[in-house]
Amino acid sequence: MARLDHTTYLQHIGSESRRFRDVLAACDPRADVPSCPDWLADDLLWHLGGVQHFWTWVVTNRPKDPEEYDEPERPGDHAGLLAFYDQQYVALVDALGAAEPTDEAWTWSQDHTVGFTYRRQAHEALIHRRDAELTAGTLTPFPVDLAADGVDEVLDIMYGGCPPWGEFSPLPHYIRLDLTDTGDQVWVQLGRFHGTDPDGIHHEEDDIHVVTDPGVEPDAVIAGTAEVLNTRLWRRADGADTHLAGSLEIVDRFRRIVHQPIL
């Protein structure tokens, strides 16, 4: 699947961030966020504002390590949170727009360029926009191009990434995700992750990696629109509109891996 260009990612960061803000500005600040247990609407507002504050610092101070980053103080009321958030998403768009995607920058991934932040923050804003809409009860459609890219991104980066201290051992089992509205396909190979982290803790667990078409029949196929698959993988929907075919045992193994909560 071809990635979006960086200008498009930047446009999506701006539009998704504004939609997120507009929804929460009109929402009860103490409303529960159904997709993020234990959060209220103002907690969600603070979370995305804080995330964008952090990545603005990373891009602006590239390639410094964020050990020097100072966390902001949370404003004491809803109006203060809105004002803080308004500054952060504008600052992030400006910082990214002034940088080159190929510039070296700190990230938590293996991609140490500003380009990682373009893509990751477009999807951060998109998914939290959906959180805001779930809180307010006013859902609007995802941009199809960003939703499709998000299926690949969440599987490849959020679930399928491999830290340098670990190793992925592939198994001969594949799932193909078919995006029915765009015609894209994302192939996932099941396997095992193992390794000892820097704190000396050993890890051994089921894992997945996004792979190119292996030229074999998949063990299972999961089909749905880009938005349906994206929101399901992010656990922001129940997946009722997906279609399953093939080995339900392999699908269940895949589900257990991607049912781990991520924010």
N, C-alpha and C positions, 0 to 999 in steps of 0.2 A: 504494500500500500504506500503510495506516495504521500509524503508529508506536505503540509501547507507551507506556503512561503512565509517569511518572517513578518512581512508587512501585514499579511492576513492575520497572523497570530496577534499582532499588536492591536489591530482593529477589534478583534474579538475581546481582548483584555479590556479595552475601553468600553465597549458596548455591554459586555456581561457585568462588568463592575458597576456601571451606571444602573442597569436593571436591578441588580442586587441592592443597591442603595435606595432606589425609588420604592422597592417593595418594603424594605424594612423601615423606611421613613414613615410609611403609612400604616405600619403594623403595631400592635400592642407590644411595647418593649419587653413585657414579661410573659409573652406567649411562649409556650413550649415549642421546641424544634423537634418534630417527630422523628426526623432522620438522624439526629445527634442527641442521644439520651443525655439527660442532665443539663442540657443547654437551654437557656432562654434566648429570645430574639436578640437581646443586647449582647449576649455572650457570642453569638454568631457574628454580629457586627464587629465586635472587638477582635474576634479571631482573624477574620479576613483582613481587617485593617492592620493587625499586627504582622501577619504573613507578608503583606505587601510592603510594610515598613522595612522588614528584614531584607527582602530581596532587592528593594531600592538601594539599601546600604551596600549589599553585596555587589550590585552592578556598578554603583557610583564609585566604590572603593576597590574595584577589581585590580589585581587578583588577590587582594588581601584575604587572609583567613578570618572568619567571623568571630574569632576569639576576642577581637577588639570591639565587637558590636555591643552597644548598650541598649537594653530593652526599654521601650517607652513606658511611661506610667499610664495606667488606665484612667481615662476621664471618669468623673464621678456620676455623670448622669447621661440620659439619652441624647440630649442636645450636644453635649461634649463629645460623645462617641461618634455622632454623625459628622461633626466638624472634623474630628481626627480622621475618620475614614475618607472624607472628601479630599483631604490633603494627600492621603497615602496612594489612592489609585491614580490620581493625577501625577504624583511624583514618580510612580512606577512607570507609567506610560512615557513620561518625559525622559527618564533615565535610560530606558530601553531604546527609545528613539534616537538618543544621542550616542549609542554604542553600536559597534559592529557585531553581528551574530557570531563571528569567528573570534572575537576578542577572548583572551584567556580570563577565566573567572572561577572563583570557588563554586562548587556545587557538591551535593552529597552523592552524586551519581558518578559514573565513569566518564561522563561527558563534561569536561571542565571548560565550557565555553558559555558565553552569554546566550547562545542559541538555545541551550537547555532551559533557561529561565523564560524565554519567550514562550516556548511550548508549554512548559509545566504550569506557568501562571495563567495562561489562557484556559487551561482545564481546571485549575483551582477556582478561578472566578466562575466558570460555567457550572460546576457541581455545587458550589455554595450558593449560586443564584437559584438553583433548584431547591436547596435547603430553605432559602428565604421564601420561595413560593409555596413550598409545602407548609411552612409555618403560617403564612397568610391565607392559604387556601386558594391561590390564584395561579394556576399553572399556565405557562406559555411554551410554545414549541422550542426545541433546540435548533440552532443553525445546523443544517444537515452536514455540511463539510466538517465542522468542528466536532460534532457528535461521532462521525465516522472515524476521524483521527483519534478521538478519545477512546474508542474500543481498543485500538492498537496500543495507545499510550498507557492505559491502565493495566493492560496485560503485560506489556513489555517492560515498563518502568516500575510501576507500583507493586506488581505481584511477581514479575519475572526477573527482576534485577538480581545480580549475583555479586556480593561484596568480594574484594580481593583476597580475603582470608578463607573463602569457601569455594566449593566446587559443585557444579551441577552434573549429575550422572544421568544421561537420558535413558528412557525406556522406549520400547517400540510401540508406543501408544500415542495417537494423535486425535485432537479435536479440531474441527474446522468451524469457525463462526462465519455465517453467511449474512451479510448486510443486505436485506432485501430491497431497500430503496436506493442504494448506491451501486450495487453489484460488486462491492469489495468483499474480499475474503481474508480472514486472519487465521493462520494455522498456529496451533499450540501443541507443543510436545510435552508429555508428562515425564517426570523423572524424580530423582531424589537429590536433595541438597544436604551437604555435610561439610563440616569445618569447625574449627575452634576460633572463637572471636578473640579480640585483644584482651578481654577480661579473663580469658582462660576457660570460658564456658563452651562446651561442645554442643553442636547442633546437628540433628539428624531428622529430616522431615521430608514429606512429599513436596514437590515443587513443580513449576512449569516454566517453559521458555517459549517465546514467540519465535517461530522459524519460517523460513521460506517454504513454499510448496514442496513437500518431499517426494512427490510423484507416486504416492500410494493412496489407497482408499482410506479415509479417516475412520477411526473406530466409532466416532459419533459426530453428528452435525447439530449445531445450535443455530437457529435462524430467527431473525427479527429485524426490524428497522434499526438504523444506527442509534436513534435515541433510546429505543426499548433496550437494546443490548448494553449501551453505555450506562444507563441508569440502573440496570440490573446488576452489572458488574460492580458498580459503586454502592450497591445496596440501598439505592434510593427508589426502588420499585420492586414489585414482587415477581416480575417476569412472567405474568399471566399471558402476555402477548407473544411469548417466544414459542418456537416449535422445535421439538427434539426428535432426533432420529438416530438409530444405531444403538450402541451398547449403553444401557442405563447405568451399568456398573462404572464405566469410564466417566460418564457424566457426573455421577455421584462423587467420584474421586476428585474431579475437577472442581465441583462445587465446594467441597470441603476446603480446598486450597484458597478459593476466592471468597469464601465467607468470612475470612479474617477482617475485622473492622479496620478501615483506614479513614482518616479525616482529610 
